[in-house]
Amino acid sequence: MDFLKTNIFWLILAIGIVFEVLAEINMKLAEGFTKLVPSIRIFVFYGIALVCLVLVLKKIEISVAYTIWAGTGTALIAIIGMYWFHESITVTKIISIVLIIIGIIGLKIFE
């Protein structure tokens, strides 16, 4: 049961990361707040993401939780930008994303 209690916080953090990424995608789709629905989604999704982050801070250290939240979100949105929005793919971007992922794994392993 203790395993489940601890892992539920990691699940909540993952949900928060998903909503952060959804908010960032909608930032692009909102086209400078000129499109109503994506503009509203930005605030709703960021609200959910922040609620998740606040909840996990009861169990996970802020230095670990926020770094994983921000790092994972950054890596995911970079990948989505390259794939979905056809942004440039460079060796530097790929190496940087890999380094972010290595850092996230290191924080989780040694937490």
LOVEXTI-421736 format. One record per atom (N, C-alpha, C): residue number from 1; residue in one letter; atom name; x, y, z. Coordinates in Angstrom, 1 decimal. Layout:
N
<atom seq="NUM" type="A" atom="CA" x="X" y="Y" z="Z"/>
...
//
This chain:
111
<atom seq="1" type="M" atom="N" x="0.8" y="-1.2" z="0.0"/>
<atom seq="1" type="M" atom="CA" x="0.0" y="0.0" z="0.0"/>
<atom seq="1" type="M" atom="C" x="0.9" y="1.3" z="0.0"/>
<atom seq="2" type="D" atom="N" x="2.0" y="1.2" z="0.7"/>
<atom seq="2" type="D" atom="CA" x="2.9" y="2.4" z="0.7"/>
<atom seq="2" type="D" atom="C" x="3.5" y="2.7" z="-0.7"/>
<atom seq="3" type="F" atom="N" x="3.7" y="1.6" z="-1.4"/>
<atom seq="3" type="F" atom="CA" x="4.2" y="1.7" z="-2.8"/>
<atom seq="3" type="F" atom="C" x="3.2" y="2.5" z="-3.6"/>
<atom seq="4" type="L" atom="N" x="1.9" y="2.2" z="-3.5"/>
<atom seq="4" type="L" atom="CA" x="0.8" y="2.8" z="-4.2"/>
<atom seq="4" type="L" atom="C" x="0.7" y="4.3" z="-3.8"/>
<atom seq="5" type="K" atom="N" x="0.8" y="4.6" z="-2.5"/>
<atom seq="5" type="K" atom="CA" x="0.8" y="5.9" z="-2.0"/>
<atom seq="5" type="K" atom="C" x="1.9" y="6.8" z="-2.6"/>
<atom seq="6" type="T" atom="N" x="3.1" y="6.3" z="-2.7"/>
<atom seq="6" type="T" atom="CA" x="4.2" y="7.0" z="-3.2"/>
<atom seq="6" type="T" atom="C" x="4.0" y="7.2" z="-4.7"/>
<atom seq="7" type="N" atom="N" x="3.6" y="6.1" z="-5.4"/>
<atom seq="7" type="N" atom="CA" x="3.5" y="6.2" z="-6.9"/>
<atom seq="7" type="N" atom="C" x="2.3" y="7.0" z="-7.4"/>
<atom seq="8" type="I" atom="N" x="1.3" y="7.2" z="-6.5"/>
<atom seq="8" type="I" atom="CA" x="0.2" y="8.1" z="-6.9"/>
<atom seq="8" type="I" atom="C" x="0.7" y="9.5" z="-7.2"/>
<atom seq="9" type="F" atom="N" x="1.7" y="9.9" z="-6.4"/>
<atom seq="9" type="F" atom="CA" x="2.2" y="11.3" z="-6.5"/>
<atom seq="9" type="F" atom="C" x="3.0" y="11.4" z="-7.8"/>
<atom seq="10" type="W" atom="N" x="3.7" y="10.4" z="-8.2"/>
<atom seq="10" type="W" atom="CA" x="4.4" y="10.4" z="-9.5"/>
<atom seq="10" type="W" atom="C" x="3.4" y="10.4" z="-10.7"/>
<atom seq="11" type="L" atom="N" x="2.2" y="9.7" z="-10.5"/>
<atom seq="11" type="L" atom="CA" x="1.2" y="9.7" z="-11.5"/>
<atom seq="11" type="L" atom="C" x="0.6" y="11.1" z="-11.6"/>
<atom seq="12" type="I" atom="N" x="0.3" y="11.7" z="-10.5"/>
<atom seq="12" type="I" atom="CA" x="-0.3" y="13.1" z="-10.5"/>
<atom seq="12" type="I" atom="C" x="0.7" y="14.0" z="-11.2"/>
<atom seq="13" type="L" atom="N" x="2.0" y="13.9" z="-10.9"/>
<atom seq="13" type="L" atom="CA" x="3.0" y="14.7" z="-11.6"/>
<atom seq="13" type="L" atom="C" x="3.0" y="14.5" z="-13.1"/>
<atom seq="14" type="A" atom="N" x="2.9" y="13.2" z="-13.5"/>
<atom seq="14" type="A" atom="CA" x="2.8" y="12.9" z="-14.9"/>
<atom seq="14" type="A" atom="C" x="1.6" y="13.6" z="-15.6"/>
<atom seq="15" type="I" atom="N" x="0.5" y="13.5" z="-14.9"/>
<atom seq="15" type="I" atom="CA" x="-0.8" y="14.2" z="-15.4"/>
<atom seq="15" type="I" atom="C" x="-0.6" y="15.7" z="-15.5"/>
<atom seq="16" type="G" atom="N" x="0.1" y="16.3" z="-14.5"/>
<atom seq="16" type="G" atom="CA" x="0.4" y="17.7" z="-14.5"/>
<atom seq="16" type="G" atom="C" x="1.3" y="18.0" z="-15.7"/>
<atom seq="17" type="I" atom="N" x="2.2" y="17.2" z="-16.0"/>
<atom seq="17" type="I" atom="CA" x="3.1" y="17.4" z="-17.2"/>
<atom seq="17" type="I" atom="C" x="2.3" y="17.4" z="-18.5"/>
<atom seq="18" type="V" atom="N" x="1.4" y="16.4" z="-18.6"/>
<atom seq="18" type="V" atom="CA" x="0.6" y="16.3" z="-19.8"/>
<atom seq="18" type="V" atom="C" x="-0.2" y="17.6" z="-20.0"/>
<atom seq="19" type="F" atom="N" x="-0.8" y="18.1" z="-18.9"/>
<atom seq="19" type="F" atom="CA" x="-1.6" y="19.3" z="-19.0"/>
<atom seq="19" type="F" atom="C" x="-0.7" y="20.6" z="-19.3"/>
<atom seq="20" type="E" atom="N" x="0.5" y="20.6" z="-18.8"/>
<atom seq="20" type="E" atom="CA" x="1.4" y="21.7" z="-19.1"/>
<atom seq="20" type="E" atom="C" x="1.7" y="21.7" z="-20.6"/>
<atom seq="21" type="V" atom="N" x="2.0" y="20.5" z="-21.1"/>
<atom seq="21" type="V" atom="CA" x="2.3" y="20.4" z="-22.6"/>
<atom seq="21" type="V" atom="C" x="1.0" y="20.8" z="-23.4"/>
<atom seq="22" type="L" atom="N" x="-0.1" y="20.3" z="-23.0"/>
<atom seq="22" type="L" atom="CA" x="-1.4" y="20.7" z="-23.7"/>
<atom seq="22" type="L" atom="C" x="-1.5" y="22.2" z="-23.7"/>
<atom seq="23" type="A" atom="N" x="-1.2" y="22.9" z="-22.6"/>
<atom seq="23" type="A" atom="CA" x="-1.3" y="24.3" z="-22.5"/>
<atom seq="23" type="A" atom="C" x="-0.4" y="25.0" z="-23.5"/>
<atom seq="24" type="E" atom="N" x="0.8" y="24.5" z="-23.5"/>
<atom seq="24" type="E" atom="CA" x="1.8" y="25.1" z="-24.4"/>
<atom seq="24" type="E" atom="C" x="1.5" y="24.9" z="-25.9"/>
<atom seq="25" type="I" atom="N" x="0.9" y="23.7" z="-26.2"/>
<atom seq="25" type="I" atom="CA" x="0.4" y="23.5" z="-27.6"/>
<atom seq="25" type="I" atom="C" x="-0.7" y="24.5" z="-27.9"/>
<atom seq="26" type="N" atom="N" x="-1.6" y="24.7" z="-27.0"/>
<atom seq="26" type="N" atom="CA" x="-2.6" y="25.7" z="-27.2"/>
<atom seq="26" type="N" atom="C" x="-2.1" y="27.1" z="-27.3"/>
<atom seq="27" type="M" atom="N" x="-1.0" y="27.4" z="-26.7"/>
<atom seq="27" type="M" atom="CA" x="-0.4" y="28.7" z="-26.9"/>
<atom seq="27" type="M" atom="C" x="-0.1" y="29.0" z="-28.3"/>
<atom seq="28" type="K" atom="N" x="0.5" y="27.9" z="-29.0"/>
<atom seq="28" type="K" atom="CA" x="0.8" y="28.0" z="-30.4"/>
<atom seq="28" type="K" atom="C" x="-0.5" y="28.2" z="-31.2"/>
<atom seq="29" type="L" atom="N" x="-1.5" y="27.3" z="-30.9"/>
<atom seq="29" type="L" atom="CA" x="-2.8" y="27.3" z="-31.6"/>
<atom seq="29" type="L" atom="C" x="-3.6" y="28.6" z="-31.4"/>
<atom seq="30" type="A" atom="N" x="-3.4" y="29.3" z="-30.3"/>
<atom seq="30" type="A" atom="CA" x="-4.2" y="30.5" z="-30.0"/>
<atom seq="30" type="A" atom="C" x="-3.7" y="31.7" z="-30.9"/>
<atom seq="31" type="E" atom="N" x="-2.6" y="31.6" z="-31.5"/>
<atom seq="31" type="E" atom="CA" x="-2.1" y="32.7" z="-32.4"/>
<atom seq="31" type="E" atom="C" x="-2.2" y="34.0" z="-31.7"/>
<atom seq="32" type="G" atom="N" x="-1.5" y="34.2" z="-30.6"/>
<atom seq="32" type="G" atom="CA" x="-1.5" y="35.5" z="-29.9"/>
<atom seq="32" type="G" atom="C" x="-2.8" y="35.9" z="-29.3"/>
<atom seq="33" type="F" atom="N" x="-3.6" y="34.9" z="-28.8"/>
<atom seq="33" type="F" atom="CA" x="-4.9" y="35.1" z="-28.2"/>
<atom seq="33" type="F" atom="C" x="-5.9" y="35.6" z="-29.2"/>
<atom seq="34" type="T" atom="N" x="-5.7" y="35.3" z="-30.5"/>
<atom seq="34" type="T" atom="CA" x="-6.7" y="35.7" z="-31.5"/>
<atom seq="34" type="T" atom="C" x="-7.7" y="34.6" z="-31.7"/>
<atom seq="35" type="K" atom="N" x="-7.5" y="33.4" z="-31.2"/>
<atom seq="35" type="K" atom="CA" x="-8.5" y="32.3" z="-31.4"/>
<atom seq="35" type="K" atom="C" x="-9.0" y="32.0" z="-30.0"/>
<atom seq="36" type="L" atom="N" x="-10.3" y="32.1" z="-29.8"/>
<atom seq="36" type="L" atom="CA" x="-10.9" y="32.0" z="-28.5"/>
<atom seq="36" type="L" atom="C" x="-10.7" y="30.6" z="-27.8"/>
<atom seq="37" type="V" atom="N" x="-11.1" y="29.5" z="-28.4"/>
<atom seq="37" type="V" atom="CA" x="-11.1" y="28.2" z="-27.8"/>
<atom seq="37" type="V" atom="C" x="-9.6" y="27.8" z="-27.3"/>
<atom seq="38" type="P" atom="N" x="-8.6" y="27.9" z="-28.2"/>
<atom seq="38" type="P" atom="CA" x="-7.3" y="27.6" z="-27.7"/>
<atom seq="38" type="P" atom="C" x="-6.8" y="28.6" z="-26.6"/>
<atom seq="39" type="S" atom="N" x="-7.3" y="29.8" z="-26.6"/>
<atom seq="39" type="S" atom="CA" x="-6.9" y="30.8" z="-25.6"/>
<atom seq="39" type="S" atom="C" x="-7.5" y="30.4" z="-24.2"/>
<atom seq="40" type="I" atom="N" x="-8.7" y="29.9" z="-24.2"/>
<atom seq="40" type="I" atom="CA" x="-9.3" y="29.5" z="-23.0"/>
<atom seq="40" type="I" atom="C" x="-8.6" y="28.2" z="-22.5"/>
<atom seq="41" type="R" atom="N" x="-8.3" y="27.3" z="-23.4"/>
<atom seq="41" type="R" atom="CA" x="-7.7" y="26.1" z="-23.0"/>
<atom seq="41" type="R" atom="C" x="-6.3" y="26.3" z="-22.3"/>
<atom seq="42" type="I" atom="N" x="-5.6" y="27.4" z="-22.7"/>
<atom seq="42" type="I" atom="CA" x="-4.3" y="27.7" z="-22.1"/>
<atom seq="42" type="I" atom="C" x="-4.5" y="27.8" z="-20.6"/>
<atom seq="43" type="F" atom="N" x="-5.4" y="28.6" z="-20.2"/>
<atom seq="43" type="F" atom="CA" x="-5.6" y="28.9" z="-18.7"/>
<atom seq="43" type="F" atom="C" x="-6.2" y="27.6" z="-18.0"/>
<atom seq="44" type="V" atom="N" x="-7.1" y="26.9" z="-18.6"/>
<atom seq="44" type="V" atom="CA" x="-7.7" y="25.7" z="-18.0"/>
<atom seq="44" type="V" atom="C" x="-6.6" y="24.7" z="-17.8"/>
<atom seq="45" type="F" atom="N" x="-5.8" y="24.4" z="-18.9"/>
<atom seq="45" type="F" atom="CA" x="-4.8" y="23.4" z="-18.8"/>
<atom seq="45" type="F" atom="C" x="-3.6" y="23.8" z="-17.8"/>
<atom seq="46" type="Y" atom="N" x="-3.2" y="25.1" z="-17.9"/>
<atom seq="46" type="Y" atom="CA" x="-2.2" y="25.5" z="-16.9"/>
<atom seq="46" type="Y" atom="C" x="-2.7" y="25.4" z="-15.5"/>
<atom seq="47" type="G" atom="N" x="-4.0" y="25.7" z="-15.3"/>
<atom seq="47" type="G" atom="CA" x="-4.6" y="25.6" z="-13.9"/>
<atom seq="47" type="G" atom="C" x="-4.5" y="24.2" z="-13.4"/>
<atom seq="48" type="I" atom="N" x="-4.9" y="23.2" z="-14.3"/>
<atom seq="48" type="I" atom="CA" x="-4.9" y="21.8" z="-13.9"/>
<atom seq="48" type="I" atom="C" x="-3.4" y="21.4" z="-13.6"/>
<atom seq="49" type="A" atom="N" x="-2.5" y="21.8" z="-14.5"/>
<atom seq="49" type="A" atom="CA" x="-1.1" y="21.5" z="-14.3"/>
<atom seq="49" type="A" atom="C" x="-0.5" y="22.0" z="-13.0"/>
<atom seq="50" type="L" atom="N" x="-0.9" y="23.2" z="-12.6"/>
<atom seq="50" type="L" atom="CA" x="-0.4" y="23.8" z="-11.4"/>
<atom seq="50" type="L" atom="C" x="-1.0" y="23.1" z="-10.2"/>
<atom seq="51" type="V" atom="N" x="-2.3" y="22.7" z="-10.3"/>
<atom seq="51" type="V" atom="CA" x="-2.9" y="22.0" z="-9.2"/>
<atom seq="51" type="V" atom="C" x="-2.2" y="20.7" z="-8.9"/>
<atom seq="52" type="C" atom="N" x="-1.9" y="20.0" z="-10.0"/>
<atom seq="52" type="C" atom="CA" x="-1.1" y="18.7" z="-9.9"/>
<atom seq="52" type="C" atom="C" x="0.2" y="19.0" z="-9.2"/>
<atom seq="53" type="L" atom="N" x="0.9" y="20.0" z="-9.7"/>
<atom seq="53" type="L" atom="CA" x="2.2" y="20.3" z="-9.1"/>
<atom seq="53" type="L" atom="C" x="2.1" y="20.6" z="-7.6"/>
<atom seq="54" type="V" atom="N" x="1.2" y="21.4" z="-7.2"/>
<atom seq="54" type="V" atom="CA" x="1.0" y="21.7" z="-5.8"/>
<atom seq="54" type="V" atom="C" x="0.7" y="20.4" z="-5.0"/>
<atom seq="55" type="L" atom="N" x="-0.1" y="19.6" z="-5.5"/>
<atom seq="55" type="L" atom="CA" x="-0.5" y="18.3" z="-4.8"/>
<atom seq="55" type="L" atom="C" x="0.7" y="17.4" z="-4.6"/>
<atom seq="56" type="V" atom="N" x="1.6" y="17.3" z="-5.6"/>
<atom seq="56" type="V" atom="CA" x="2.7" y="16.4" z="-5.4"/>
<atom seq="56" type="V" atom="C" x="3.8" y="16.9" z="-4.5"/>
<atom seq="57" type="L" atom="N" x="3.8" y="18.2" z="-4.2"/>
<atom seq="57" type="L" atom="CA" x="4.8" y="18.8" z="-3.3"/>
<atom seq="57" type="L" atom="C" x="4.6" y="18.3" z="-1.9"/>
<atom seq="58" type="K" atom="N" x="3.4" y="17.6" z="-1.6"/>
<atom seq="58" type="K" atom="CA" x="3.2" y="17.1" z="-0.3"/>
<atom seq="58" type="K" atom="C" x="4.2" y="15.9" z="0.0"/>
<atom seq="59" type="K" atom="N" x="4.6" y="15.2" z="-1.1"/>
<atom seq="59" type="K" atom="CA" x="5.4" y="14.0" z="-1.0"/>
<atom seq="59" type="K" atom="C" x="6.7" y="14.1" z="-1.7"/>
<atom seq="60" type="I" atom="N" x="6.8" y="14.9" z="-2.8"/>
<atom seq="60" type="I" atom="CA" x="8.1" y="14.9" z="-3.5"/>
<atom seq="60" type="I" atom="C" x="8.7" y="16.3" z="-3.3"/>
<atom seq="61" type="E" atom="N" x="10.0" y="16.3" z="-3.1"/>
<atom seq="61" type="E" atom="CA" x="10.8" y="17.5" z="-2.9"/>
<atom seq="61" type="E" atom="C" x="10.6" y="18.5" z="-4.1"/>
<atom seq="62" type="I" atom="N" x="10.4" y="19.8" z="-3.8"/>
<atom seq="62" type="I" atom="CA" x="10.2" y="20.7" z="-4.9"/>
<atom seq="62" type="I" atom="C" x="11.3" y="20.8" z="-5.9"/>
<atom seq="63" type="S" atom="N" x="12.6" y="20.6" z="-5.4"/>
<atom seq="63" type="S" atom="CA" x="13.7" y="20.6" z="-6.3"/>
<atom seq="63" type="S" atom="C" x="13.6" y="19.5" z="-7.3"/>
<atom seq="64" type="V" atom="N" x="13.1" y="18.3" z="-6.9"/>
<atom seq="64" type="V" atom="CA" x="12.9" y="17.2" z="-7.8"/>
<atom seq="64" type="V" atom="C" x="11.7" y="17.3" z="-8.6"/>
<atom seq="65" type="A" atom="N" x="10.5" y="17.6" z="-8.0"/>
<atom seq="65" type="A" atom="CA" x="9.3" y="17.7" z="-8.7"/>
<atom seq="65" type="A" atom="C" x="9.2" y="18.7" z="-9.8"/>
<atom seq="66" type="Y" atom="N" x="9.7" y="19.9" z="-9.4"/>
<atom seq="66" type="Y" atom="CA" x="9.6" y="21.0" z="-10.4"/>
<atom seq="66" type="Y" atom="C" x="10.6" y="20.8" z="-11.6"/>
<atom seq="67" type="T" atom="N" x="11.8" y="20.3" z="-11.2"/>
<atom seq="67" type="T" atom="CA" x="12.8" y="20.0" z="-12.3"/>
<atom seq="67" type="T" atom="C" x="12.2" y="19.0" z="-13.3"/>
<atom seq="68" type="I" atom="N" x="11.7" y="17.9" z="-12.7"/>
<atom seq="68" type="I" atom="CA" x="11.1" y="16.9" z="-13.6"/>
<atom seq="68" type="I" atom="C" x="9.9" y="17.4" z="-14.4"/>
<atom seq="69" type="W" atom="N" x="9.1" y="18.2" z="-13.7"/>
<atom seq="69" type="W" atom="CA" x="7.9" y="18.8" z="-14.4"/>
<atom seq="69" type="W" atom="C" x="8.4" y="19.7" z="-15.5"/>
<atom seq="70" type="A" atom="N" x="9.3" y="20.6" z="-15.3"/>
<atom seq="70" type="A" atom="CA" x="9.7" y="21.6" z="-16.3"/>
<atom seq="70" type="A" atom="C" x="10.6" y="20.9" z="-17.3"/>
<atom seq="71" type="G" atom="N" x="11.5" y="20.0" z="-16.9"/>
<atom seq="71" type="G" atom="CA" x="12.3" y="19.3" z="-17.9"/>
<atom seq="71" type="G" atom="C" x="11.6" y="18.4" z="-18.9"/>
<atom seq="72" type="T" atom="N" x="10.7" y="17.6" z="-18.3"/>
<atom seq="72" type="T" atom="CA" x="9.9" y="16.7" z="-19.1"/>
<atom seq="72" type="T" atom="C" x="9.0" y="17.5" z="-20.1"/>
<atom seq="73" type="G" atom="N" x="8.4" y="18.6" z="-19.6"/>
<atom seq="73" type="G" atom="CA" x="7.5" y="19.4" z="-20.4"/>
<atom seq="73" type="G" atom="C" x="8.3" y="20.1" z="-21.5"/>
<atom seq="74" type="T" atom="N" x="9.5" y="20.5" z="-21.2"/>
<atom seq="74" type="T" atom="CA" x="10.4" y="21.1" z="-22.2"/>
<atom seq="74" type="T" atom="C" x="10.8" y="20.2" z="-23.3"/>
<atom seq="75" type="A" atom="N" x="11.2" y="19.0" z="-22.9"/>
<atom seq="75" type="A" atom="CA" x="11.6" y="17.9" z="-23.9"/>
<atom seq="75" type="A" atom="C" x="10.4" y="17.5" z="-24.7"/>
<atom seq="76" type="L" atom="N" x="9.3" y="17.3" z="-24.1"/>
<atom seq="76" type="L" atom="CA" x="8.1" y="16.9" z="-24.9"/>
<atom seq="76" type="L" atom="C" x="7.7" y="18.0" z="-25.9"/>
<atom seq="77" type="I" atom="N" x="7.6" y="19.2" z="-25.4"/>
<atom seq="77" type="I" atom="CA" x="7.2" y="20.3" z="-26.3"/>
<atom seq="77" type="I" atom="C" x="8.2" y="20.5" z="-27.4"/>
<atom seq="78" type="A" atom="N" x="9.4" y="20.3" z="-27.2"/>
<atom seq="78" type="A" atom="CA" x="10.4" y="20.4" z="-28.2"/>
<atom seq="78" type="A" atom="C" x="10.2" y="19.3" z="-29.3"/>
<atom seq="79" type="I" atom="N" x="10.0" y="18.1" z="-28.8"/>
<atom seq="79" type="I" atom="CA" x="9.7" y="17.0" z="-29.8"/>
<atom seq="79" type="I" atom="C" x="8.4" y="17.3" z="-30.5"/>
<atom seq="80" type="I" atom="N" x="7.4" y="17.7" z="-29.9"/>
<atom seq="80" type="I" atom="CA" x="6.1" y="18.0" z="-30.5"/>
<atom seq="80" type="I" atom="C" x="6.2" y="19.1" z="-31.5"/>
<atom seq="81" type="G" atom="N" x="7.0" y="20.2" z="-31.2"/>
<atom seq="81" type="G" atom="CA" x="7.2" y="21.3" z="-32.1"/>
<atom seq="81" type="G" atom="C" x="7.9" y="20.8" z="-33.4"/>
<atom seq="82" type="M" atom="N" x="8.9" y="19.9" z="-33.2"/>
<atom seq="82" type="M" atom="CA" x="9.6" y="19.4" z="-34.4"/>
<atom seq="82" type="M" atom="C" x="8.7" y="18.5" z="-35.3"/>
<atom seq="83" type="Y" atom="N" x="7.9" y="17.7" z="-34.6"/>
<atom seq="83" type="Y" atom="CA" x="7.0" y="16.8" z="-35.3"/>
<atom seq="83" type="Y" atom="C" x="5.8" y="17.4" z="-35.8"/>
<atom seq="84" type="W" atom="N" x="5.0" y="18.0" z="-34.9"/>
<atom seq="84" type="W" atom="CA" x="3.7" y="18.5" z="-35.3"/>
<atom seq="84" type="W" atom="C" x="3.7" y="19.8" z="-36.0"/>
<atom seq="85" type="F" atom="N" x="4.6" y="20.7" z="-35.5"/>
<atom seq="85" type="F" atom="CA" x="4.6" y="22.1" z="-36.1"/>
<atom seq="85" type="F" atom="C" x="5.7" y="22.2" z="-37.1"/>
<atom seq="86" type="H" atom="N" x="6.4" y="21.1" z="-37.4"/>
<atom seq="86" type="H" atom="CA" x="7.4" y="21.1" z="-38.5"/>
<atom seq="86" type="H" atom="C" x="8.5" y="22.1" z="-38.2"/>
<atom seq="87" type="E" atom="N" x="8.9" y="22.2" z="-37.0"/>
<atom seq="87" type="E" atom="CA" x="10.1" y="23.1" z="-36.6"/>
<atom seq="87" type="E" atom="C" x="11.4" y="22.4" z="-37.0"/>
<atom seq="88" type="S" atom="N" x="12.4" y="23.1" z="-37.1"/>
<atom seq="88" type="S" atom="CA" x="13.7" y="22.5" z="-37.6"/>
<atom seq="88" type="S" atom="C" x="14.2" y="21.5" z="-36.6"/>
<atom seq="89" type="I" atom="N" x="14.8" y="20.4" z="-37.2"/>
<atom seq="89" type="I" atom="CA" x="15.4" y="19.4" z="-36.4"/>
<atom seq="89" type="I" atom="C" x="16.9" y="19.5" z="-36.6"/>
<atom seq="90" type="T" atom="N" x="17.6" y="19.8" z="-35.5"/>
<atom seq="90" type="T" atom="CA" x="19.1" y="19.9" z="-35.6"/>
<atom seq="90" type="T" atom="C" x="19.7" y="18.9" z="-34.6"/>
<atom seq="91" type="V" atom="N" x="21.0" y="18.7" z="-34.9"/>
<atom seq="91" type="V" atom="CA" x="21.8" y="17.8" z="-34.0"/>
<atom seq="91" type="V" atom="C" x="21.8" y="18.4" z="-32.6"/>
<atom seq="92" type="T" atom="N" x="22.0" y="19.7" z="-32.6"/>
<atom seq="92" type="T" atom="CA" x="22.0" y="20.4" z="-31.3"/>
<atom seq="92" type="T" atom="C" x="20.7" y="20.2" z="-30.5"/>
<atom seq="93" type="K" atom="N" x="19.6" y="20.3" z="-31.1"/>
<atom seq="93" type="K" atom="CA" x="18.3" y="20.1" z="-30.5"/>
<atom seq="93" type="K" atom="C" x="18.2" y="18.7" z="-29.9"/>
<atom seq="94" type="I" atom="N" x="18.6" y="17.7" z="-30.8"/>
<atom seq="94" type="I" atom="CA" x="18.4" y="16.3" z="-30.4"/>
<atom seq="94" type="I" atom="C" x="19.4" y="16.0" z="-29.2"/>
<atom seq="95" type="I" atom="N" x="20.6" y="16.5" z="-29.2"/>
<atom seq="95" type="I" atom="CA" x="21.5" y="16.3" z="-28.1"/>
<atom seq="95" type="I" atom="C" x="21.0" y="16.9" z="-26.9"/>
<atom seq="96" type="S" atom="N" x="20.5" y="18.1" z="-27.0"/>
<atom seq="96" type="S" atom="CA" x="20.0" y="18.8" z="-25.8"/>
<atom seq="96" type="S" atom="C" x="18.8" y="18.1" z="-25.2"/>
<atom seq="97" type="I" atom="N" x="17.9" y="17.6" z="-26.0"/>
<atom seq="97" type="I" atom="CA" x="16.7" y="16.9" z="-25.5"/>
<atom seq="97" type="I" atom="C" x="17.2" y="15.6" z="-24.8"/>
<atom seq="98" type="V" atom="N" x="18.2" y="14.9" z="-25.4"/>
<atom seq="98" type="V" atom="CA" x="18.7" y="13.7" z="-24.8"/>
<atom seq="98" type="V" atom="C" x="19.3" y="14.0" z="-23.4"/>
<atom seq="99" type="L" atom="N" x="20.0" y="15.1" z="-23.3"/>
<atom seq="99" type="L" atom="CA" x="20.6" y="15.5" z="-22.1"/>
<atom seq="99" type="L" atom="C" x="19.6" y="15.9" z="-21.0"/>
<atom seq="100" type="I" atom="N" x="18.5" y="16.5" z="-21.4"/>
<atom seq="100" type="I" atom="CA" x="17.4" y="16.8" z="-20.5"/>
<atom seq="100" type="I" atom="C" x="16.8" y="15.5" z="-20.0"/>
<atom seq="101" type="I" atom="N" x="16.6" y="14.5" z="-20.9"/>
<atom seq="101" type="I" atom="CA" x="16.0" y="13.2" z="-20.5"/>
<atom seq="101" type="I" atom="C" x="17.0" y="12.5" z="-19.5"/>
<atom seq="102" type="I" atom="N" x="18.3" y="12.5" z="-19.8"/>
<atom seq="102" type="I" atom="CA" x="19.3" y="11.9" z="-18.9"/>
<atom seq="102" type="I" atom="C" x="19.2" y="12.6" z="-17.5"/>
<atom seq="103" type="G" atom="N" x="19.1" y="13.9" z="-17.5"/>
<atom seq="103" type="G" atom="CA" x="19.0" y="14.6" z="-16.2"/>
<atom seq="103" type="G" atom="C" x="17.7" y="14.2" z="-15.4"/>
<atom seq="104" type="I" atom="N" x="16.6" y="14.1" z="-16.1"/>
<atom seq="104" type="I" atom="CA" x="15.3" y="13.7" z="-15.5"/>
<atom seq="104" type="I" atom="C" x="15.5" y="12.3" z="-14.9"/>
<atom seq="105" type="I" atom="N" x="16.0" y="11.4" z="-15.7"/>
<atom seq="105" type="I" atom="CA" x="16.2" y="10.0" z="-15.2"/>
<atom seq="105" type="I" atom="C" x="17.1" y="10.0" z="-14.0"/>
<atom seq="106" type="G" atom="N" x="18.2" y="10.8" z="-14.0"/>
<atom seq="106" type="G" atom="CA" x="19.1" y="10.8" z="-12.9"/>
<atom seq="106" type="G" atom="C" x="18.4" y="11.3" z="-11.6"/>
<atom seq="107" type="L" atom="N" x="17.6" y="12.4" z="-11.8"/>
<atom seq="107" type="L" atom="CA" x="16.9" y="12.9" z="-10.6"/>
<atom seq="107" type="L" atom="C" x="15.9" y="11.8" z="-10.0"/>
<atom seq="108" type="K" atom="N" x="15.2" y="11.1" z="-10.9"/>
<atom seq="108" type="K" atom="CA" x="14.3" y="10.1" z="-10.4"/>
<atom seq="108" type="K" atom="C" x="15.0" y="8.9" z="-9.8"/>
<atom seq="109" type="I" atom="N" x="16.1" y="8.5" z="-10.4"/>
<atom seq="109" type="I" atom="CA" x="16.9" y="7.4" z="-9.8"/>
<atom seq="109" type="I" atom="C" x="17.5" y="7.7" z="-8.5"/>
<atom seq="110" type="F" atom="N" x="18.1" y="8.9" z="-8.3"/>
<atom seq="110" type="F" atom="CA" x="18.8" y="9.2" z="-7.1"/>
<atom seq="110" type="F" atom="C" x="18.0" y="10.0" z="-6.1"/>
<atom seq="111" type="E" atom="N" x="16.7" y="10.2" z="-6.4"/>
<atom seq="111" type="E" atom="CA" x="15.8" y="10.9" z="-5.5"/>
<atom seq="111" type="E" atom="C" x="15.6" y="10.2" z="-4.2"/>
//
